[in-house]
Amino acid sequence: MNQPEAHLLVVDDDERIRGLLQKFLIRNGFLVSVARDGAQARRLLGGLEFDMIILDVMMPGEDGISLTRELRRKLNTPILLLTAKGETASRIEGFEAGADDYLGKPFEPKELLLRINAILRRVPQTRVEAPPKVLHLGQVRYDMDRGELWRGTDPVRLTATEAALMRIFSAQPGHAVSRERLVTDLGRDDAAQERAVDVQITRLRRKIEDDPKQPRYLQTVRGEGYMLQPD
């Protein structure tokens, strides 16, 4: 049985693999953020609590094992390593760095789910309750667990589409999401719906921004899409 409350961080330098893993895990009930390298992963870990990190070993620059070793000095968050290497020595190196499990590529998606859930079942026995996951956007705050937007002490009413957009953006703050991806994740397959997404973004900005015409928090990233940039 999957644990739908779990927030996973997927770290992989391959954009295609990041996207596939994110979509697959979201479809299976998880909240998923993604990072392209160790630097972006650290930024996300500095502002959000995660239940597990799924980390590719073979990344240019800082590899996954080195990152695991560094994270273990500060975090107890479970780490599942993904790699094309299948040699015993590589697995041992990953475990010695502090990984909780190790899955070789290619792998069956069902096996990944089984390993994720097996690790998560072990964690609550030794883990203290995590603090609420809240993103701060100036005077506005977004409760990720409840999917609620607040301005001070006043709740901000969101439409179903606005709520869905906030879930998508809050899962990967500081990371641009393409209009095509937003159309797909909102369950709309028609490319003409991109314009409708633009309209929804404009409406959402009115509820988040002090000056919607000069957005600070829900930004447009030229050539890439839209990005939620919390404080």
BAMIKE-505901 format. One line per field, with one value per residue: residue in one letter; residue number from 1; x, y, z of N, C-alpha, C, O in turn. Coordinates in pm, 1 decimal, decimal comma, m for minus. Each point is the difference from the previous one (the first is absolute). Example, Ala and Ser with C-alpha at 12.3 -4.5 7.8 and 13.67 -1.06 7.14 Angstrom:
<atoms>
rest c(a s)
nr c(1 2)
n_px c(1319,0 m138,6)
n_py c(m569,0 106,9)
n_pz c(780,0 m138,5)
ca_px c(m89,0 82,0)
ca_py c(119,0 119,0)
ca_pz c(0,0 6,0)
c_px c(90,0 m77,0)
c_py c(120,0 109,0)
c_pz c(0,0 73,0)
o_px c(103,6 50,9)
o_py c(m1,9 110,8)
o_pz c(66,5 16,9)
</atoms>
This chain:
<atoms>
rest c(m n q p e a h l l v v d d d e r i r g l l q k f l i r n g f l v s v a r d g a q a r r l l g g l e f d m i i l d v m m p g e d g i s l t r e l r r k l n t p i l l l t a k g e t a s r i e g f e a g a d d y l g k p f e p k e l l l r i n a i l r r v p q t r v e a p p k v l h l g q v r y d m d r g e l w r g t d p v r l t a t e a a l m r i f s a q p g h a v s r e r l v t d l g r d d a a q e r a v d v q i t r l r r k i e d d p k q p r y l q t v r g e g y m l q p d)
nr c(1 2 3 4 5 6 7 8 9 10 11 12 13 14 15 16 17 18 19 20 21 22 23 24 25 26 27 28 29 30 31 32 33 34 35 36 37 38 39 40 41 42 43 44 45 46 47 48 49 50 51 52 53 54 55 56 57 58 59 60 61 62 63 64 65 66 67 68 69 70 71 72 73 74 75 76 77 78 79 80 81 82 83 84 85 86 87 88 89 90 91 92 93 94 95 96 97 98 99 100 101 102 103 104 105 106 107 108 109 110 111 112 113 114 115 116 117 118 119 120 121 122 123 124 125 126 127 128 129 130 131 132 133 134 135 136 137 138 139 140 141 142 143 144 145 146 147 148 149 150 151 152 153 154 155 156 157 158 159 160 161 162 163 164 165 166 167 168 169 170 171 172 173 174 175 176 177 178 179 180 181 182 183 184 185 186 187 188 189 190 191 192 193 194 195 196 197 198 199 200 201 202 203 204 205 206 207 208 209 210 211 212 213 214 215 216 217 218 219 220 221 222 223 224 225 226 227 228 229 230 231)
n_px c(85,1 m114,4 200,4 m223,7 17,7 25,2 153,5 m71,7 191,9 m94,0 146,5 m56,7 195,1 m65,3 51,1 129,6 220,5 132,1 46,9 168,7 212,8 82,1 56,8 201,8 183,5 46,5 97,6 216,9 m59,5 151,3 88,2 m50,4 180,3 18,2 143,9 64,3 m35,0 219,8 99,7 m35,2 141,2 207,5 20,4 13,9 199,9 86,7 m90,8 123,7 m215,5 190,5 m151,7 7,0 189,3 m95,7 143,0 m15,3 23,0 m115,8 120,7 m91,8 218,5 m147,3 168,1 m105,4 160,3 81,9 m126,1 15,9 180,9 m16,4 m106,6 133,8 116,4 m124,8 53,6 m208,1 12,5 m202,4 158,8 m119,1 136,6 44,9 m29,2 139,4 71,3 127,3 161,9 86,9 164,6 m82,1 m44,1 168,8 76,8 m122,3 36,4 173,5 m74,4 m73,2 106,6 m189,9 32,9 m44,0 m7,9 12,1 160,9 m208,1 m154,1 m31,8 m121,6 m61,9 150,8 m18,0 m162,3 43,8 123,6 m100,9 m129,0 124,4 65,2 m131,8 m2,9 175,3 m54,2 m194,2 84,6 77,8 m181,0 153,1 m141,5 m69,6 185,9 m126,1 m134,0 173,4 m167,6 216,3 m208,9 205,9 m131,2 112,5 m191,7 190,3 m219,7 220,4 51,7 16,1 216,4 121,2 m177,2 212,1 m190,2 218,0 m139,6 85,5 m188,2 159,3 m177,1 1,0 68,8 m183,1 m101,4 m147,0 m203,5 m141,5 m110,5 m177,7 m185,5 m120,3 m135,2 m201,5 m108,0 m62,4 m16,8 m88,6 m204,9 160,7 m185,0 73,9 23,5 187,8 187,4 39,9 82,9 220,9 154,5 m1,9 171,5 176,3 m157,7 m185,0 94,6 m183,5 34,0 131,3 m118,1 m83,8 148,3 27,4 m161,3 26,3 131,2 m91,2 m122,8 113,5 51,0 m180,4 28,2 115,0 m55,1 210,1 171,2 m224,6 m30,6 m10,6 m70,3 m98,9 m222,9 m153,7 190,6 40,1 m37,8 112,8 m190,6 m62,9 m26,4 m84,9 4,2 m2,2 m52,6 9,8 m141,5)
n_py c(m120,6 84,1 100,8 m25,0 m104,3 m206,5 82,4 m15,1 m90,9 109,2 m163,1 166,1 m102,8 m207,0 158,1 m87,9 m24,7 181,1 60,7 m106,4 55,6 182,5 m2,3 m85,5 125,3 145,9 m79,6 11,8 194,0 m23,7 44,6 109,1 m49,8 193,8 m170,1 209,4 116,0 m54,5 86,2 m98,7 m167,9 58,8 56,7 m166,8 m93,9 139,8 m83,6 m173,0 m28,6 m108,2 m78,3 125,7 m118,7 113,5 m153,7 173,7 m216,0 m113,1 93,8 114,1 m23,3 150,9 m136,4 m157,4 m102,6 92,6 m21,2 m191,8 m31,3 99,3 m96,4 m159,1 136,8 m1,5 m142,5 40,7 201,5 m94,8 m159,0 102,7 m172,5 186,8 m212,5 125,5 145,3 m151,0 144,1 m207,7 m22,4 m46,2 m216,5 m137,2 12,6 m117,5 m220,8 m59,5 2,0 m213,8 m94,2 95,0 137,5 m208,1 189,0 m223,7 131,5 10,0 159,9 m175,1 79,5 m179,9 m50,0 113,1 m61,3 m173,4 49,5 80,4 m130,2 m108,4 117,2 35,4 m191,1 8,1 106,4 m54,4 m186,5 72,5 m27,2 165,7 51,6 m89,1 124,6 148,5 m113,2 117,3 48,3 64,0 82,5 19,4 144,6 m49,5 m95,8 m113,6 m21,6 m34,0 39,8 211,2 50,4 35,7 114,2 56,7 104,4 m39,9 162,5 129,1 m107,2 m133,0 131,6 m220,5 103,1 m85,4 143,1 147,2 m85,4 m18,1 186,6 54,1 m111,9 76,6 180,3 m32,7 m85,1 190,9 4,2 186,9 m93,6 45,8 127,9 m187,5 150,8 m28,9 81,7 219,3 57,9 m32,2 147,3 151,3 m120,7 139,3 m117,0 105,0 m58,1 m76,1 m212,9 m36,5 m1,7 m200,9 m128,6 34,9 m96,7 m217,2 m26,5 32,1 m170,5 m160,7 53,5 m36,0 m215,8 9,3 39,7 62,2 m110,2 m11,4 220,3 5,4 m147,8 m12,8 m1,2 140,7 m115,8 200,4 m214,8 191,8 m6,1 115,2 222,1 m175,1 202,6 m201,5 218,3 m208,5 62,8)
n_pz c(0,0 m173,1 m30,2 m2,1 198,4 m80,0 143,2 m212,8 78,5 m173,7 54,8 m141,3 m39,7 59,2 m152,2 m162,2 36,1 m31,8 m212,5 m105,0 46,7 m102,5 m217,5 m54,5 32,8 m166,0 m188,1 55,4 m99,9 m164,2 200,7 m189,8 125,3 m114,0 m32,3 m54,5 190,8 m3,3 m182,8 m200,1 m47,3 m61,7 m217,6 m150,0 m40,9 m154,9 m188,4 m76,2 55,9 48,3 m148,9 m186,5 40,9 m169,4 74,6 m143,9 m57,4 m155,8 166,9 m169,9 m45,1 76,2 64,2 m124,8 m117,3 m187,8 m187,8 m114,1 m129,1 m201,6 m178,3 m83,2 m134,6 m189,8 m165,2 79,8 m98,2 24,5 14,8 m162,5 41,3 m118,1 m61,3 m125,6 156,2 m108,8 m65,9 9,9 m152,9 m204,4 m46,1 m50,9 m211,4 m150,1 m19,3 m129,1 m213,6 m13,1 m174,7 m76,7 m175,0 m77,2 m121,9 m33,8 m89,1 m85,7 6,4 135,4 m169,9 m119,3 m159,7 m194,2 m143,6 m136,1 m180,3 m184,7 m129,9 m152,0 m180,9 m178,8 m117,6 m139,1 m191,4 m100,5 m89,9 m198,6 m127,5 8,8 166,4 m193,3 m21,0 111,2 m139,8 77,7 m142,8 9,8 27,2 87,2 m112,0 m187,1 67,2 m39,0 42,5 32,7 215,0 75,4 m44,0 188,6 m79,7 54,9 55,3 41,3 69,6 m164,6 59,5 m86,3 m39,6 48,4 m186,5 m97,3 m140,5 84,9 45,4 m174,3 m59,3 124,4 m59,2 m174,1 9,0 96,9 m177,5 m101,4 223,9 m89,5 m0,3 m150,3 2,3 m98,9 m164,5 m121,0 91,3 m33,2 m201,9 m36,2 75,9 m167,3 m89,5 m22,8 m105,6 70,2 m197,2 m106,2 64,9 m180,3 m191,1 m57,5 m109,6 m220,3 m123,1 m57,1 m180,5 m203,7 m79,1 m110,1 m211,3 m129,7 m56,9 m193,6 m213,6 54,6 m98,8 11,0 37,5 224,4 m154,5 200,1 28,3 m79,4 37,3 m97,8 m55,8 m4,2 m120,7 184,2 20,8 113,3 100,3 99,4 19,5 86,3 166,3)
ca_px c(m85,1 79,3 m19,5 m25,1 43,2 145,0 56,7 124,8 87,7 69,9 117,3 57,1 40,9 m69,1 m132,2 m103,6 m20,9 m64,6 m141,0 m69,5 m12,2 m93,8 m136,1 m35,3 m19,1 m120,0 m116,0 m13,2 m44,4 102,3 37,0 134,9 81,2 114,0 120,0 86,2 134,6 13,8 m21,3 m143,5 m54,4 27,6 m89,7 m132,0 8,9 13,5 m127,6 m111,2 21,6 m29,4 m7,0 100,6 74,4 33,4 119,0 79,6 142,2 85,0 m26,5 124,1 38,7 m18,7 m81,4 m98,2 59,5 60,1 m109,1 m55,6 93,1 m11,1 m131,0 m8,4 57,5 m99,9 m137,3 m32,5 m97,7 38,6 52,7 0,3 89,7 m26,9 120,6 16,9 101,0 m58,6 104,1 m9,4 82,0 m73,1 m108,3 60,2 40,4 m120,7 m45,3 96,8 m22,2 m118,1 m125,0 m87,4 m24,1 77,0 m74,6 73,3 m72,4 m142,4 m78,1 m144,1 m63,4 m63,4 103,8 32,0 m106,2 13,7 114,3 m34,4 m94,9 67,3 80,6 m88,3 m63,5 95,2 39,4 m79,3 29,3 111,2 m2,4 m92,0 m97,8 55,8 m75,4 m84,0 70,3 m59,2 78,6 m32,0 2,1 m30,9 m106,8 m79,0 65,1 m69,3 12,4 8,2 m73,4 m143,9 m34,2 m70,0 70,5 m42,6 59,9 m13,1 m90,8 m116,5 18,1 m18,5 m72,9 57,5 m80,6 60,0 117,3 103,2 53,2 84,9 122,6 81,6 61,2 107,0 111,3 58,7 77,1 135,2 25,1 126,6 23,0 m96,6 m89,0 m42,2 m144,3 m42,7 m7,4 m116,3 m118,4 m8,2 m26,4 m137,7 m89,7 m50,0 90,7 m5,0 102,7 m66,7 m28,1 109,2 m50,4 m85,5 90,2 49,1 m106,4 m5,8 118,1 m29,9 m95,7 67,9 88,7 m78,4 m21,9 129,9 91,2 m38,2 m15,7 m7,1 60,8 143,1 0,6 124,0 m1,3 m37,8 74,9 11,3 138,6 m1,6 38,8 m10,7 m132,7 m28,5 72,1 m36,3 122,6 m36,7 103,6)
ca_py c(120,6 120,9 95,6 120,6 121,7 11,9 97,0 m55,7 85,0 m76,3 74,1 m67,1 101,4 m26,9 62,6 m95,6 m95,0 74,5 18,8 m128,4 m43,2 87,6 m31,9 m133,4 1,5 79,4 m84,7 m99,0 60,7 71,0 137,6 m17,7 112,0 m48,2 83,1 m46,9 m26,6 12,2 137,8 26,2 m85,3 64,4 114,2 m50,8 m58,9 108,6 65,3 m94,4 m130,3 m111,9 m131,3 m85,5 53,1 m99,1 69,5 m67,0 m2,6 44,2 137,0 74,3 81,7 m71,6 m119,6 m28,4 m56,6 112,2 78,7 m79,5 8,4 133,8 16,1 m81,9 71,7 92,3 m47,1 m141,6 m33,1 m119,5 22,9 m114,7 30,3 m58,2 3,3 m102,7 m93,0 m109,5 m75,9 m7,8 105,5 126,0 m3,9 14,0 139,8 77,0 m27,0 58,5 144,6 27,3 m28,6 m100,4 m106,3 15,2 m62,7 13,1 28,4 36,6 m67,1 m1,8 101,1 m61,4 m27,1 127,8 27,0 m93,0 39,7 126,1 m25,9 m79,7 92,4 90,9 m72,3 m11,1 130,9 59,4 m57,7 71,3 139,3 90,0 56,6 109,1 124,7 26,6 45,3 129,6 91,1 139,6 86,0 131,7 m6,1 m120,0 m127,6 m114,3 m123,6 m106,3 m118,5 23,8 62,4 123,5 126,0 95,7 133,7 31,3 m94,7 m19,8 m99,4 44,9 m105,1 m41,0 m87,7 m133,5 9,7 73,4 m90,7 m96,6 70,0 18,7 m129,0 m26,9 92,3 m14,0 m124,4 27,5 144,5 40,3 m78,7 39,7 m102,2 44,0 8,7 m131,9 m88,3 40,5 m48,1 m145,4 m32,5 41,3 m93,6 56,7 m46,6 89,2 103,3 130,1 30,6 78,4 135,1 m5,9 m5,6 136,4 75,5 m46,3 54,4 140,7 5,7 m44,5 108,7 101,6 m46,2 m19,6 112,8 135,7 67,2 m109,3 37,4 m20,6 m112,5 m34,9 m137,6 m89,1 67,9 m53,3 m28,2 9,3 m119,8 m122,6 m17,1 75,7 m50,2 53,0 33,3 45,5 70,9)
ca_pz c(0,0 m6,6 106,9 m78,2 66,4 m8,6 m93,4 m51,1 m80,2 m103,1 m47,2 m118,0 m97,9 m126,1 7,2 m40,3 109,3 109,0 m32,5 3,2 139,0 69,0 m41,9 48,4 145,0 28,6 m31,9 105,8 124,8 75,1 m30,8 m55,0 m45,9 m78,1 m7,0 m108,6 49,9 143,9 44,5 6,2 106,7 129,1 15,7 36,4 133,7 96,2 26,2 8,6 63,2 m89,6 62,9 m62,5 m113,9 m102,5 m47,9 m103,3 34,1 m110,5 m42,3 m24,4 114,0 126,5 m21,8 102,8 121,4 73,0 56,2 110,8 112,9 59,3 61,4 119,8 114,5 55,0 m16,2 16,0 m103,5 m76,1 m134,1 m91,8 m110,4 m130,9 m81,2 m102,3 49,5 75,5 67,3 145,8 60,7 m7,5 98,0 132,7 13,5 26,6 136,4 93,2 m0,5 81,3 m69,9 61,5 m97,2 m123,4 m108,6 m125,0 m123,0 1,5 103,1 m18,2 85,2 117,0 99,5 63,8 97,3 112,7 81,9 66,4 108,6 102,0 80,1 73,8 111,2 111,3 51,1 107,8 129,7 62,6 m44,2 68,5 m92,3 m79,9 10,5 m117,9 m119,9 m32,4 m82,1 29,8 m118,1 55,8 99,5 m28,5 27,3 m60,2 77,3 m99,3 44,7 m9,7 m127,4 34,0 m17,3 102,4 5,4 141,8 66,7 m86,8 m106,5 m137,2 m70,3 m127,5 m85,3 m13,4 m86,8 73,3 101,8 m69,2 m37,5 119,9 35,3 m96,7 21,2 133,2 4,0 m48,7 5,5 m58,1 m120,8 m103,0 m52,2 m132,4 m23,9 m49,2 115,3 78,9 m71,6 20,1 139,9 31,5 m65,4 m125,4 m104,3 m114,6 8,4 4,6 139,8 57,6 22,5 119,1 114,6 19,7 66,4 138,7 67,6 26,4 111,5 121,0 41,9 71,7 136,6 64,1 m14,3 36,9 m128,7 m98,2 m127,7 18,5 94,4 69,7 49,2 m109,0 m104,5 m135,1 m37,7 m146,2 m71,7 81,9 58,9 120,3 116,1 131,4 71,5 133,9 75,8)
c_px c(88,2 m33,5 m16,0 44,7 148,1 42,0 138,5 77,6 77,9 112,9 63,9 33,6 m70,1 m143,3 m111,8 m31,0 m67,4 m149,1 m79,4 m21,1 m101,7 m144,3 m45,1 m30,8 m121,2 m125,7 m24,1 m17,1 101,9 5,4 146,8 61,4 119,8 114,1 92,0 141,6 3,4 m29,0 m148,5 m65,6 21,0 m93,1 m139,4 0,0 13,4 m132,3 m117,8 41,5 m39,4 m1,2 102,6 66,4 32,3 108,3 76,5 147,5 84,1 m42,3 132,4 31,3 m10,6 m90,2 m89,5 57,7 64,6 m107,3 m64,1 87,0 m11,4 m133,0 m11,5 59,0 m104,9 m141,1 m12,4 m100,8 44,8 43,6 1,1 85,1 m42,4 127,5 0,3 103,5 m65,7 101,3 m15,5 76,5 m72,9 m113,7 55,1 40,9 m120,5 m50,1 95,0 m16,4 m123,2 m131,9 m79,2 m28,9 63,5 m74,8 71,8 m91,5 39,1 m74,6 m147,6 m63,1 m63,6 102,5 40,0 m105,0 13,6 114,2 m27,6 m90,2 61,9 84,7 m89,2 m68,8 92,6 23,4 m83,1 31,7 109,3 m2,5 m96,8 m92,8 58,7 m83,6 m84,6 84,3 m69,1 98,0 m46,1 22,1 m36,8 m104,4 m87,3 79,8 m84,7 31,1 m5,2 m80,1 m150,3 m42,4 m74,0 91,3 m56,3 70,8 m20,8 m85,3 m121,6 27,2 m26,2 m64,4 63,4 m101,0 70,3 126,2 113,3 62,7 93,0 132,1 91,6 65,5 118,3 121,6 68,5 81,6 142,6 26,2 136,9 34,6 m107,8 m80,0 m55,2 m151,8 m53,4 m17,2 m121,6 m128,3 m19,5 m39,6 m139,3 m102,5 m59,8 99,9 6,9 102,9 m61,4 m30,0 112,5 m45,2 m88,5 85,6 54,6 m103,0 m8,2 118,8 m24,2 m93,3 66,3 94,1 m75,0 m20,0 130,2 80,2 m56,1 m23,8 m0,1 65,4 152,7 19,9 138,4 7,6 m39,5 54,0 m15,3 147,7 3,7 52,5 m15,9 m137,3 m20,1 70,4 m51,9 129,8 m35,2 115,5 101,8)
c_py c(125,0 92,5 138,7 128,9 25,1 99,5 m50,1 106,0 m89,3 87,4 m78,8 106,6 m16,5 52,7 m97,3 m97,2 69,2 12,1 m128,7 m48,0 85,2 m34,4 m134,9 2,0 83,5 m82,4 m104,2 62,4 76,7 147,7 m3,7 133,3 m57,2 100,3 m58,7 m32,5 20,9 139,7 32,1 m83,2 64,3 118,8 m46,5 m56,9 107,3 64,6 m92,8 m127,9 m109,3 m130,3 m96,8 74,6 m115,4 62,5 m83,9 8,3 66,6 136,8 70,3 91,6 m81,0 m120,5 m27,3 m55,0 109,9 85,3 m72,2 12,9 135,5 17,9 m76,0 68,2 85,6 m57,3 m149,4 m46,3 m122,8 35,3 m130,8 39,7 m74,0 8,1 m110,7 m101,4 m110,0 m80,0 6,7 112,7 133,3 4,1 20,6 144,6 87,8 m19,2 61,6 151,6 38,6 m24,5 m108,1 m115,7 41,0 m73,9 26,1 27,3 m103,9 m78,0 5,1 104,6 m59,2 m30,2 127,5 33,6 m88,6 41,5 130,5 m26,2 m83,2 88,9 89,1 m69,1 m8,8 133,5 48,3 m54,9 77,1 149,7 81,9 59,6 120,1 126,1 21,7 51,2 126,9 80,1 142,3 84,5 140,9 m12,5 m123,8 m124,0 m112,4 m124,6 m116,8 m123,4 15,9 57,2 130,7 121,4 101,0 132,7 50,7 m106,9 m32,7 m106,3 61,4 m113,9 m26,1 m81,4 m135,0 5,6 74,2 m87,7 m102,7 63,5 19,7 m130,1 m30,2 87,6 m23,2 m127,8 21,4 151,4 33,6 m72,2 34,1 m120,3 49,5 5,7 m133,5 m98,2 34,2 m48,8 m148,7 m34,5 43,3 m88,0 51,0 m31,4 93,4 111,4 138,8 42,0 79,9 142,7 4,9 m5,4 139,4 85,2 m38,0 52,9 146,4 13,9 m39,9 108,3 107,9 m38,2 m13,1 129,3 130,4 82,3 m107,8 32,5 m10,4 m112,3 m29,0 m148,6 m102,0 62,4 m69,1 m17,4 m10,0 m129,8 m128,4 m20,5 90,8 m64,9 67,3 21,3 55,0 75,2 m100,0)
c_pz c(0,0 115,9 m61,9 66,1 m19,7 m107,9 m40,1 m77,0 m96,4 m54,7 m113,8 m103,0 m133,9 9,4 m34,4 113,3 117,9 m24,3 8,1 142,7 74,9 m35,2 56,2 149,9 40,4 m27,4 108,1 137,5 80,7 m40,0 m39,9 m41,0 m74,5 4,5 m106,0 46,4 150,8 51,2 12,3 109,0 136,3 23,2 42,1 141,6 107,7 36,1 19,6 72,5 m98,7 78,4 m58,9 m114,9 m93,1 m85,9 m102,3 36,6 m108,4 m50,5 m25,5 117,6 127,6 m21,6 119,9 129,0 83,8 66,2 117,4 123,8 70,2 71,7 130,9 122,3 69,1 2,9 26,5 m105,0 m77,4 m142,0 m77,6 m120,7 m126,5 m83,3 m102,9 43,7 83,0 77,8 151,3 66,3 0,1 100,9 140,5 25,0 32,6 142,2 102,8 7,5 81,0 m69,1 72,2 m94,2 m131,6 m109,5 m131,8 m118,1 m105,4 107,1 m36,0 92,4 125,9 108,2 71,9 105,5 123,6 92,0 75,3 120,6 111,3 90,5 84,8 117,0 120,6 69,2 117,5 138,0 73,0 m29,6 84,1 m103,5 m73,3 16,7 m123,9 m115,9 m48,2 m84,5 28,5 m124,5 45,3 109,3 m15,6 40,1 m58,4 81,1 m98,0 40,0 m21,3 m134,7 19,2 m16,6 99,6 m21,0 141,0 67,2 m86,2 m106,2 m136,7 m77,4 m136,3 m79,2 m9,7 m84,9 69,7 107,0 m63,1 m42,0 121,0 43,5 m91,8 29,0 134,3 12,8 m47,6 m1,7 m56,1 m128,0 m102,5 m48,8 m133,1 m10,8 m48,2 115,4 86,4 m64,9 25,6 142,9 44,9 m70,2 m127,5 m110,3 m120,1 17,2 7,5 144,0 65,2 28,4 124,1 126,9 30,2 75,0 147,8 80,2 37,2 119,9 132,0 51,7 78,4 146,1 78,3 8,3 56,1 m126,3 m109,7 m133,7 4,6 102,0 58,5 32,8 m106,6 m128,5 m135,6 m31,7 m151,7 m64,8 77,2 60,4 119,5 119,9 126,8 80,0 137,1 66,0 54,0)
o_px c(90,5 m106,7 99,6 9,9 48,0 m55,2 89,0 m58,4 75,5 m23,4 52,2 m79,1 2,5 m81,4 m106,1 m116,7 m89,3 m81,4 m111,3 m108,8 m79,5 m84,6 m112,5 m99,0 m70,8 m96,0 m112,3 21,0 m30,2 m39,5 83,0 m60,1 39,7 m21,9 6,8 74,0 m100,9 m58,8 m43,2 m93,1 m89,8 m47,1 m62,2 m94,3 m35,3 m10,8 m106,4 117,4 m105,9 69,9 37,8 m61,1 58,1 m24,8 37,5 48,3 88,4 m73,3 97,5 m90,7 65,2 m115,8 13,2 m53,0 m12,8 15,5 m33,2 m50,5 3,1 m4,8 m68,1 m31,3 15,6 m82,6 91,4 m46,3 115,0 m57,1 55,9 m30,9 m38,0 64,9 m65,0 8,2 m85,8 m34,4 m46,8 m46,5 9,3 m25,0 m58,2 m19,7 8,8 m37,4 m44,1 28,3 m15,4 m104,9 57,2 m27,1 45,7 m26,6 23,2 m112,1 114,0 44,0 m43,4 32,7 3,9 m29,8 24,7 34,3 m15,2 m12,8 36,5 24,9 m34,1 3,3 26,2 m26,2 m46,0 35,0 58,6 m27,6 7,3 85,7 m110,8 29,5 56,3 m121,7 25,6 96,6 m109,5 118,2 m119,9 106,1 m111,5 19,6 m87,9 122,1 m122,7 115,9 m105,8 m56,5 m67,5 m118,4 m86,3 119,1 m121,5 118,1 m110,5 31,5 m89,0 100,3 m85,6 57,9 24,9 m73,0 114,8 99,1 115,8 121,1 104,2 105,4 121,3 114,4 103,8 112,4 122,6 84,1 87,5 18,4 96,3 110,7 m119,1 55,1 m57,2 m71,3 m110,1 m95,5 m67,6 m90,8 m111,4 m88,3 m54,7 m120,7 m107,1 115,1 90,9 m2,8 61,8 m27,9 m16,2 37,6 4,0 m35,8 9,0 35,1 m15,7 m14,5 33,2 20,7 m26,9 13,4 55,0 m21,3 m1,8 57,6 m120,9 m89,5 106,3 41,1 65,7 41,0 100,3 108,1 57,8 m67,0 m24,6 77,7 m52,2 109,1 23,1 m43,6 31,8 26,0 m19,6 76,2 m19,0 112,1 95,7)
o_py c(10,4 m9,9 68,1 102,5 109,2 1,1 m12,9 84,9 m87,2 111,1 m109,5 91,6 91,4 m53,4 2,1 m27,4 m57,0 m23,4 m1,9 m45,5 m51,9 m12,8 m13,8 m58,3 m34,9 4,2 m47,4 m65,7 42,8 37,2 m53,1 76,6 m114,1 119,9 m121,7 m67,9 33,7 16,0 59,3 45,9 m1,9 21,2 60,1 21,5 m22,5 65,7 43,5 m37,0 7,4 m15,4 m97,9 84,8 m100,0 98,2 m114,2 105,2 80,1 11,3 m25,7 47,6 m103,4 15,4 62,0 26,6 0,4 44,2 62,0 19,9 7,4 51,8 44,9 m37,3 35,5 44,5 m78,1 m114,0 m5,2 88,6 m100,1 97,8 m117,0 104,5 m103,1 m109,4 26,9 m100,3 99,5 56,5 75,7 103,2 73,3 52,2 90,3 96,7 52,8 60,4 115,8 34,6 m87,7 m111,5 113,1 m119,4 115,0 m50,6 m46,5 m107,9 84,6 4,1 61,3 11,3 m1,7 42,5 46,4 m6,9 14,2 51,0 17,9 m19,5 19,3 62,7 m7,4 3,8 46,4 67,0 m3,2 73,4 m44,8 m0,4 90,0 m8,1 m61,9 73,7 m5,2 9,5 27,1 m4,8 46,8 m73,2 m25,9 m4,2 8,6 m39,7 m30,9 m68,2 m93,1 m0,5 36,2 m5,3 13,9 3,7 39,1 m118,9 m73,6 8,0 87,4 m107,9 92,7 m81,4 m13,6 m65,6 m39,9 4,8 m32,9 m62,7 m17,9 0,5 m48,1 m49,6 6,0 m11,1 m81,8 58,5 m74,1 14,8 m8,0 m108,2 108,7 m68,7 m40,4 m77,7 m89,7 m47,0 m44,8 m82,8 m53,7 20,4 m44,5 43,3 m12,2 72,3 92,2 116,8 49,6 58,1 96,3 58,4 39,4 79,2 86,6 33,7 43,2 86,2 59,6 18,0 60,0 86,3 m9,6 32,5 23,0 84,4 m37,8 m90,9 m6,7 24,7 m5,3 m58,9 m108,6 78,0 m120,4 94,5 m95,1 m47,8 m107,6 m114,2 118,8 m120,3 121,5 m94,1 120,7 0,9 39,2)
o_pz c(82,8 60,5 m24,1 m67,3 30,4 m110,1 84,1 m67,5 43,0 m47,5 20,8 m22,7 m82,4 75,4 62,5 28,4 62,7 89,3 52,6 35,3 78,4 88,4 48,0 44,3 94,4 76,9 17,1 102,0 111,4 m110,5 73,7 m75,3 23,6 17,0 m17,0 m71,1 61,9 107,0 98,9 66,1 84,1 111,7 87,6 76,0 115,8 103,6 43,9 2,3 m62,4 100,2 64,3 m64,9 42,2 m69,9 26,5 41,8 30,2 m98,2 70,5 68,3 15,0 m39,0 105,5 107,9 122,5 113,9 101,0 110,5 122,9 111,6 92,2 113,1 116,8 79,7 m26,4 4,4 m43,6 m63,5 44,8 m68,0 4,9 m4,1 17,3 m56,0 84,0 62,6 55,3 99,0 96,6 62,2 80,0 109,7 83,3 66,4 102,1 103,5 38,8 54,5 64,8 44,6 m16,6 13,3 m37,2 m5,8 m1,9 39,8 m78,1 118,6 106,6 118,9 120,6 110,4 113,0 122,2 116,7 109,2 117,0 121,5 118,7 102,6 114,0 117,9 97,8 99,5 122,9 49,2 29,6 m119,5 62,2 16,7 m103,4 19,7 m55,9 33,2 6,9 m62,4 m23,0 97,0 82,2 m15,7 m4,8 12,5 m54,8 m85,4 m44,0 m33,7 m80,0 30,6 14,1 m34,6 37,4 m5,9 42,5 m71,0 m14,1 m12,3 m77,0 56,6 42,2 32,3 m12,1 21,7 56,8 11,2 m10,9 45,6 45,3 7,4 8,7 89,3 28,7 m106,8 19,5 m51,9 29,9 m20,6 m6,8 73,1 37,5 2,8 50,3 68,7 27,3 22,2 96,4 13,1 m41,3 6,2 m82,1 99,6 53,2 26,9 111,5 101,8 76,5 102,3 116,2 87,5 86,1 117,5 110,4 85,5 104,3 121,0 92,3 85,2 122,7 103,8 m3,1 m4,4 m49,3 m72,0 m103,9 113,4 m71,1 m0,2 m4,9 m67,6 m8,3 13,6 m58,1 30,9 m55,2 14,9 m5,1 0,7 3,6 22,5 15,1 m50,9 66,8)
</atoms>
